[in-house]
Amino acid sequence: MIKNIVITGTSRGIGYELVALFTNVGHNVLALSRNEVPISGLNISNCQCMPCDITNDDDLKKVSDFLKNDWKRVDVLINNSGYLVNKPFEKLKREDFQEAYDVNVFGAAAMTQTVLPFMKKDGHVVNISSMGGVQGSAKFPGLAAYSSSKGALITLTEVLAEEYKETGPAFNVLALGAVQTEMLEEAFPGYKAPLTAKEMGKYIMDFALKGNQFYNGKVLQVSNSTP
């Protein structure tokens, strides 16, 4: 069955790979990112590209209008957008925390509110978090704003799964370990991750399509390192 998939943060990294993976197997994708150029340049017939800042209400309204007029139904929402700042704690400004939470928490919540009216009981919302947001996992200096916001996204997912457990959709969150992306390179120059963005994208795609049959309200740690 062909599904309608909404993905945020598609201009690079995992989000970019997800667009190709889903469309290659025939699903319809609405690709959302502040910079639509990388995806729109691919000219994929079953992909709609839309410039969208998930922290901007006007942009969210455009997404809602498109879904109402063109799709009517959304099967999967992947909240993949992320904002990372790497600074020593004493140098972090209020604005650094605000931007991290605006994208990683408030933006994800607002996008979910935008898409929910178009989702049925068998729909699946997949939030992309980080191992840095998981209680008891290894933490890294400089990531106070990023990791704490990703921890908030995990809790938000658990709460929404409970709130919508009778009506659907299902809500799950993937806490990713290190993946070789532009964001990782910016945060940790020179670090080589064990997984490529495409490899992680394949896992996320499979989970987004089937994971709601087995999980709801769960945080899955997708990392081959410990703790």
C-alpha positions as CSV (number, residue, x, y, z in Angstrom):
1,M,0.0,0.0,0.0
2,I,1.3,3.4,-1.0
3,K,1.6,5.7,2.0
4,N,1.8,9.5,2.5
5,I,4.9,10.4,4.5
6,V,5.7,13.9,6.0
7,I,9.4,14.4,6.8
8,T,11.0,17.5,8.3
9,G,14.7,18.5,8.0
10,T,15.2,17.1,4.6
11,S,17.8,19.4,3.1
12,R,20.8,17.2,4.3
13,G,21.9,14.2,6.3
14,I,19.4,11.6,7.4
15,G,16.3,13.6,6.2
16,Y,17.7,13.9,2.7
17,E,18.4,10.2,2.5
18,L,14.9,9.4,3.8
19,V,13.3,11.2,0.9
20,A,15.0,9.1,-1.7
21,L,14.5,5.8,0.3
22,F,10.7,6.4,0.7
23,T,10.1,7.6,-2.9
24,N,12.2,4.9,-4.4
25,V,9.8,2.2,-3.1
26,G,6.7,4.2,-4.3
27,H,5.5,6.2,-1.3
28,N,4.5,9.8,-1.5
29,V,6.7,12.3,0.5
30,L,6.1,15.8,1.6
31,A,9.7,17.1,2.2
32,L,9.9,20.0,4.5
33,S,13.0,22.1,5.3
34,R,14.1,25.7,5.6
35,N,16.2,25.1,2.4
36,E,14.1,23.2,-0.2
37,V,16.8,23.4,-2.9
38,P,18.6,20.1,-2.4
39,I,15.4,18.0,-2.6
40,S,13.6,20.1,-5.2
41,G,16.6,19.7,-7.5
42,L,16.1,15.9,-7.6
43,N,12.8,16.3,-9.5
44,I,11.1,13.3,-7.9
45,S,7.5,12.9,-9.2
46,N,6.1,11.5,-5.9
47,C,7.8,14.1,-3.7
48,Q,6.4,17.5,-2.9
49,C,9.0,19.9,-1.6
50,M,8.0,22.9,0.5
51,P,10.2,25.5,2.2
52,C,9.1,25.3,5.9
53,D,10.5,26.7,9.1
54,I,8.8,24.6,11.7
55,T,9.0,27.4,14.2
56,N,6.9,29.7,11.9
57,D,3.1,29.6,12.2
58,D,2.6,30.9,8.6
59,D,4.7,28.1,7.2
60,L,2.8,25.5,9.3
61,K,-0.4,26.9,7.9
62,K,0.8,26.3,4.4
63,V,1.6,22.6,5.3
64,S,-1.9,22.3,6.7
65,D,-3.5,23.8,3.6
66,F,-1.5,21.4,1.4
67,L,-2.6,18.4,3.4
68,K,-6.2,19.5,3.4
69,N,-6.4,20.3,-0.3
70,D,-4.1,17.6,-1.8
71,W,-3.5,14.6,0.4
72,K,-6.4,14.5,2.9
73,R,-4.5,11.7,4.8
74,V,-1.0,11.3,6.4
75,D,0.2,7.9,7.4
76,V,3.6,8.7,8.8
77,L,5.2,11.9,10.3
78,I,8.9,11.9,10.9
79,N,10.0,14.8,13.0
80,N,13.6,14.8,12.0
81,S,14.6,18.5,12.1
82,G,17.3,19.2,14.6
83,Y,19.3,22.2,15.9
84,L,22.7,21.6,17.5
85,V,24.8,24.0,19.4
86,N,28.2,23.0,20.8
87,K,29.5,25.4,23.4
88,P,30.9,25.3,27.0
89,F,28.0,25.7,29.4
90,E,29.3,29.0,30.8
91,K,29.3,30.5,27.2
92,L,25.7,29.4,26.3
93,K,23.3,32.3,26.0
94,R,19.6,32.2,26.6
95,E,19.2,32.5,22.8
96,D,21.2,29.2,22.3
97,F,18.8,27.3,24.6
98,Q,15.8,29.1,23.0
99,E,16.8,28.1,19.4
100,A,17.6,24.5,20.4
101,Y,14.2,24.1,22.1
102,D,12.3,26.1,19.4
103,V,13.4,23.5,16.8
104,N,13.9,20.3,18.8
105,V,10.8,20.5,21.0
106,F,8.4,23.3,20.2
107,G,8.8,23.0,16.5
108,A,8.3,19.2,16.6
109,A,5.2,19.7,18.8
110,A,3.7,22.3,16.4
111,M,4.3,20.2,13.4
112,T,2.7,17.2,15.1
113,Q,-0.4,19.4,15.9
114,T,-0.5,20.5,12.3
115,V,-0.4,16.9,10.9
116,L,-2.5,15.1,13.5
117,P,-5.9,16.0,12.1
118,F,-5.0,14.1,8.9
119,M,-3.8,10.9,10.7
120,K,-5.9,7.8,11.5
121,K,-5.6,5.3,14.3
122,D,-3.0,3.2,12.3
123,G,-0.8,6.3,11.7
124,H,2.7,6.6,13.1
125,V,4.6,9.6,14.5
126,V,8.3,9.0,14.7
127,N,10.4,11.6,16.6
128,I,14.1,11.6,16.1
129,S,16.0,12.2,19.3
130,S,19.6,11.5,20.4
131,M,21.3,9.1,22.8
132,G,22.4,12.3,24.5
133,G,18.9,12.8,25.6
134,V,18.5,9.4,27.2
135,Q,18.8,9.1,31.0
136,G,21.9,7.2,32.0
137,S,23.6,7.4,28.6
138,A,27.1,8.9,28.0
139,K,27.0,12.7,27.9
140,F,29.3,15.1,26.2
141,P,30.5,18.5,27.3
142,G,29.2,21.4,25.3
143,L,25.9,19.8,24.4
144,A,23.8,21.1,27.4
145,A,21.2,22.8,25.2
146,Y,21.0,20.1,22.5
147,S,20.9,17.1,24.8
148,S,18.5,18.5,27.3
149,S,16.1,19.5,24.4
150,K,16.3,16.0,23.0
151,G,15.5,14.6,26.4
152,A,12.4,16.8,26.4
153,L,11.4,15.4,23.0
154,I,11.6,11.9,24.5
155,T,9.2,12.7,27.3
156,L,6.9,14.6,25.0
157,T,6.6,11.4,22.8
158,E,5.8,9.3,25.8
159,V,3.1,11.7,27.0
160,L,1.5,11.9,23.5
161,A,1.4,8.1,23.1
162,E,-0.6,7.9,26.4
163,E,-2.9,10.8,25.3
164,Y,-3.7,9.2,21.9
165,K,-3.6,5.5,22.8
166,E,-7.3,5.0,22.3
167,T,-7.7,7.0,19.0
168,G,-4.1,6.8,17.5
169,P,-1.8,7.5,16.0
170,A,1.1,5.7,17.6
171,F,4.0,7.8,18.9
172,N,7.6,6.5,19.2
173,V,11.0,8.1,19.5
174,L,14.3,6.9,18.1
175,A,17.4,8.0,20.1
176,L,20.2,7.9,17.6
177,G,23.8,7.3,18.3
178,A,26.6,8.8,16.1
179,V,25.8,9.0,12.4
180,Q,28.1,10.5,9.8
181,T,26.2,13.7,8.9
182,E,27.1,17.3,8.4
183,M,25.6,18.1,11.8
184,L,28.0,15.6,13.5
185,E,30.9,17.0,11.6
186,E,30.0,20.5,12.8
187,A,29.7,19.3,16.4
188,F,32.8,17.0,16.4
189,P,35.1,17.9,13.6
190,G,37.1,14.9,12.5
191,Y,35.1,12.3,14.3
192,K,34.2,9.2,12.2
193,A,30.8,7.7,13.0
194,P,30.2,3.9,12.5
195,L,27.0,4.5,10.4
196,T,26.3,6.6,7.3
197,A,23.2,8.7,7.0
198,K,21.8,6.3,4.4
199,E,22.3,3.3,6.6
200,M,20.5,5.0,9.5
201,G,17.8,6.2,7.0
202,K,17.0,2.6,6.0
203,Y,16.5,1.6,9.6
204,I,14.3,4.7,10.3
205,M,12.2,4.0,7.2
206,D,11.5,0.4,8.1
207,F,10.6,1.4,11.7
208,A,8.4,4.2,10.5
209,L,6.4,1.9,8.3
210,K,6.1,-1.1,10.6
211,G,7.2,-0.2,14.1
212,N,3.8,1.0,15.3
213,Q,2.6,-2.6,15.0
214,F,4.9,-3.5,17.9
215,Y,5.6,-0.3,19.8
216,N,3.8,2.8,21.2
217,G,5.2,5.3,23.6
218,K,8.6,3.7,23.5
219,V,12.1,5.2,23.2
220,L,14.4,2.9,21.1
221,Q,18.1,3.4,21.5
222,V,19.6,3.1,18.0
223,S,23.3,3.0,18.8
224,N,26.0,0.3,18.6
225,S,28.0,1.8,21.4
226,T,27.4,1.7,25.2
227,P,26.3,3.1,27.6
